[in-house]
Amino acid sequence: MDMQERKTTLPAPPQIPESEIHGQFRAQVVVVGEGLAGLSCALSARQQGADTLIVTGSQAPVGRGGSIFAAYSKVMEEQGIPRQDTDNFILQEFAANGFLVDQRKWYKLFNRSEEAMNWLIDLTRAAGYSVTLEDANEDDPDSPTYQPPGTHAVVSPDTARAGVGIHFALKTLEKAFLAAGGRILRCSAACKLEKKKERVTAVLCRMAESGYVRVLASQAVVLATGDFSASPELMQKYCPQYAPYFTAGGDNYDVGFAVKGLYRGEGHMMALWAGAAWQRTWPCAVMVQGSRLGSHLPYGSHRGLRMNKFGLRYCNEDMNGAYTALTTLREPEGKAYAVWDHRYAQALPWRTHGGRRTDPNTPPETVYALWESQIKTGQLLRRDSLPELLEALGLPTETAMETIRHYNDLCHQGKDPDFHKKAAYLQPIEEGPFYGCSLSDRLFFSVMGGPRTNDRMQICNEQDEPIPGLYCVGSMVGDLYAGCYNFRVPGMNYGACLTFGYLTGKEAAAERP
Ligand SMILES: Cc1cc2nc3c(=O)[nH]c(=O)nc-3n(C[C@H](O)[C@H](O)[C@H](O)COP(=O)(O)OP(=O)(O)OC[C@H]3O[C@@H](n4cnc5c(N)ncnc54)[C@H](O)[C@@H]3O)c2cc1C
């Protein structure tokens, strides 16, 4: 814990006089938030027979993207994909996270995600959608860009790209929840929890018109309010190094495909005021994507040679978009550039991001057309000569040319003693037209984690004792990630929203005060 963290004070709970509380609702299970986590939990609780009420600040279900991981499913079985042995992979992921994650949650996710995904598959199929598998980087299990198959996507008959259909899943779950007799209360925001002795018994919600209502929960309150990236205070305290990059969000409870900030962490604050401890891992992990323009791998980023603003190579380019974002941030002024030549489109098997696992490799003509469209938007540059390209990128031409000459020598030798990149990726850059792009833009999606949570998603106090009647699901679950959300399990967070939402709904429905 550093000085900065200790100094940051969080806001005090609001004082809400009884005279401002104008109404009362009752349910056995109250779920706060209507994203994938909240909806999965609410429907699952309702299916167990619990009278369940969602309270949400959003006008409709909320989601973004659509990659949902499950270790196995009936779709994988139908596609003839064998069950994976992920033992080694999971250990590698623990190592990548510095062994600072809660292993119980990871193994629970890998062990129970099949059941939850099959539940979602049945529901979405009955609603007229289908579920497909997104493409992943399965070429080399030893590579840090390897991803096990299992990233599912809900698609409609006219969906071109996989991984953007979260709204199909959300609509399906909401409809099923309402059809099963579940209720939704749309408010301005849930603000505070109430307790009787140690048990959480109610949520106070600010209403759009005026005042507050009290929502009584006779069995459980499940917080599912997303992340805290739009809270300067929580960011400063729990993720200070990335706080400067989250500069937006916070005032829109329906926020969709946004970068730079989503929510204010109001669920996190409600939990802390009710006696929750914070997760053990500090700082919280960030979900970030660096440029993957022009890359031959979905979620990937490799394409030729990378140089910093001095025209010097600084890394093994074999890394995915998340790692690209974080490594470029460590270079002077956070600036970096990639350069390659036209043969890259033919030299390696191409898998385009957003594709389905069953798609054939992307042919070079499609790759060139994609690059062309990115040139039109100014994201990529193409020039006939290298000095022209380097100048257009703003790189010191002489040094950068020397870096490229040296890199080409290594490519011809098929060995990279400088950064040990694998031989297949050592493609010389010598035949125009040449392509390049800046790697300096980063998309800050979200911040992961929050209250200390056990593997039953019960929120716990400093002594690791569950606060009776209080659970959380979704992005706010503590200790699931450390360092960065590294996209080696694409859609892992939605996978956790679905699996832990589904399981926690059952727990909450069975809770006996
Ligand atoms: C551009 C982008 C793309 C992404 N794509 C993916 C992807 O494909 N796969 C993936 O796994 N992850 C993806 N993510 C991360 C994604 O945001 C989370 O995985 C997911 O949305 C978390 O779901 P959730 O249910 O926890 O929270 P959310 O989906 O954020 O839902 C939070 C809910 O809580 C409500 N709420 C918030 N505060 C209050 C309050 N005080 N009172 C009442 N209601 C409140 C909100 O209105 C909303 O209904 C993406 C993120 C971004 C920014």
The ligand as an SDF file (V2000), in Angstrom:
LIG
                    3D

 53 58  0  0  0  0  0  0  0  0999 V2000
  -15.8980   -1.0890  -24.9570 C   0  0  0  0  0  0  0  0  0  0  0  0
  -15.9800   -2.2570  -24.0320 C   0  0  0  0  0  0  0  0  0  0  0  0
  -16.1470   -3.5480  -24.5270 C   0  0  0  0  0  0  0  0  0  0  0  0
  -16.1960   -4.6390  -23.6660 C   0  0  0  0  0  0  0  0  0  0  0  0
  -16.3510   -5.8850  -24.1720 N   0  0  0  0  0  0  0  0  0  0  0  0
  -16.3330   -6.9470  -23.3200 C   0  0  0  0  0  0  0  0  0  0  0  0
  -16.4990   -8.2740  -23.8130 C   0  0  0  0  0  0  0  0  0  0  0  0
  -16.7440   -8.4960  -25.0040 O   0  0  0  0  0  0  0  0  0  0  0  0
  -16.3920   -9.3010  -22.9190 N   0  0  0  0  0  0  0  0  0  0  0  0
  -16.1770   -9.0850  -21.5720 C   0  0  0  0  0  0  0  0  0  0  0  0
  -16.0580  -10.0610  -20.8230 O   0  0  0  0  0  0  0  0  0  0  0  0
  -16.0650   -7.8490  -21.0990 N   0  0  0  0  0  0  0  0  0  0  0  0
  -16.1500   -6.7830  -21.9180 C   0  0  0  0  0  0  0  0  0  0  0  0
  -16.0500   -5.5200  -21.4210 N   0  0  0  0  0  0  0  0  0  0  0  0
  -16.0180   -5.3370  -19.9800 C   0  0  0  0  0  0  0  0  0  0  0  0
  -17.5070   -5.2220  -19.5930 C   0  0  0  0  0  0  0  0  0  0  0  0
  -17.8460   -3.8930  -19.3660 O   0  0  0  0  0  0  0  0  0  0  0  0
  -17.8360   -6.0880  -18.4170 C   0  0  0  0  0  0  0  0  0  0  0  0
  -17.3600   -7.4040  -18.6170 O   0  0  0  0  0  0  0  0  0  0  0  0
  -19.3380   -6.1810  -18.1410 C   0  0  0  0  0  0  0  0  0  0  0  0
  -20.0950   -5.1260  -18.6510 O   0  0  0  0  0  0  0  0  0  0  0  0
  -19.5140   -6.2660  -16.6730 C   0  0  0  0  0  0  0  0  0  0  0  0
  -20.8510   -6.5430  -16.4420 O   0  0  0  0  0  0  0  0  0  0  0  0
  -21.5170   -6.1610  -15.0800 P   0  0  0  0  0  0  0  0  0  0  0  0
  -22.8520   -6.7970  -15.1020 O   0  0  0  0  0  0  0  0  0  0  0  0
  -20.6130   -6.4040  -13.9500 O   0  0  0  0  0  0  0  0  0  0  0  0
  -21.6720   -4.5450  -15.1420 O   0  0  0  0  0  0  0  0  0  0  0  0
  -22.3050   -3.6010  -16.2250 P   0  0  0  0  0  0  0  0  0  0  0  0
  -22.5710   -4.2970  -17.4860 O   0  0  0  0  0  0  0  0  0  0  0  0
  -21.4190   -2.4000  -16.2960 O   0  0  0  0  0  0  0  0  0  0  0  0
  -23.7220   -3.2070  -15.5950 O   0  0  0  0  0  0  0  0  0  0  0  0
  -23.8250   -2.4200  -14.4360 C   0  0  0  0  0  0  0  0  0  0  0  0
  -25.2900   -2.1590  -14.1440 C   0  0  0  0  0  0  0  0  0  0  0  0
  -25.4010   -1.4940  -12.8720 O   0  0  0  0  0  0  0  0  0  0  0  0
  -26.1830   -0.3110  -13.0120 C   0  0  0  0  0  0  0  0  0  0  0  0
  -25.7620    0.6280  -11.9660 N   0  0  0  0  0  0  0  0  0  0  0  0
  -24.5460    1.1850  -11.7680 C   0  0  0  0  0  0  0  0  0  0  0  0
  -24.5660    1.9330  -10.6280 N   0  0  0  0  0  0  0  0  0  0  0  0
  -25.8190    1.8390  -10.1380 C   0  0  0  0  0  0  0  0  0  0  0  0
  -26.4550    2.3830   -8.9970 C   0  0  0  0  0  0  0  0  0  0  0  0
  -25.8450    3.1810   -8.1090 N   0  0  0  0  0  0  0  0  0  0  0  0
  -27.7620    2.0920   -8.7930 N   0  0  0  0  0  0  0  0  0  0  0  0
  -28.4540    1.2970   -9.6590 C   0  0  0  0  0  0  0  0  0  0  0  0
  -27.8950    0.7580  -10.7550 N   0  0  0  0  0  0  0  0  0  0  0  0
  -26.5890    1.0210  -10.9770 C   0  0  0  0  0  0  0  0  0  0  0  0
  -25.9180    0.1400  -14.4260 C   0  0  0  0  0  0  0  0  0  0  0  0
  -26.8710    1.0600  -14.8750 O   0  0  0  0  0  0  0  0  0  0  0  0
  -25.9680   -1.2210  -15.1590 C   0  0  0  0  0  0  0  0  0  0  0  0
  -27.3170   -1.5880  -15.3230 O   0  0  0  0  0  0  0  0  0  0  0  0
  -16.0440   -4.4190  -22.2740 C   0  0  0  0  0  0  0  0  0  0  0  0
  -15.8870   -3.1270  -21.7730 C   0  0  0  0  0  0  0  0  0  0  0  0
  -15.8720   -2.0560  -22.6450 C   0  0  0  0  0  0  0  0  0  0  0  0
  -15.7340   -0.6800  -22.0730 C   0  0  0  0  0  0  0  0  0  0  0  0
  1  2  1  0
  2  3  1  0
  2 52  2  0
  3  4  2  0
  4  5  1  0
  4 50  1  0
  5  6  2  0
  6  7  1  0
  6 13  1  0
  7  8  2  0
  7  9  1  0
  9 10  1  0
 10 11  2  0
 10 12  1  0
 12 13  2  0
 13 14  1  0
 14 15  1  0
 14 50  1  0
 15 16  1  0
 16 17  1  0
 16 18  1  0
 18 19  1  0
 18 20  1  0
 20 21  1  0
 20 22  1  0
 22 23  1  0
 23 24  1  0
 24 25  2  0
 24 26  1  0
 24 27  1  0
 27 28  1  0
 28 29  2  0
 28 30  1  0
 28 31  1  0
 31 32  1  0
 32 33  1  0
 33 34  1  0
 33 48  1  0
 34 35  1  0
 35 36  1  0
 35 46  1  0
 36 37  1  0
 36 45  1  0
 37 38  2  0
 38 39  1  0
 39 40  1  0
 39 45  2  0
 40 41  1  0
 40 42  2  0
 42 43  1  0
 43 44  2  0
 44 45  1  0
 46 47  1  0
 46 48  1  0
 48 49  1  0
 50 51  2  0
 51 52  1  0
 52 53  1  0
M  END
$$$$
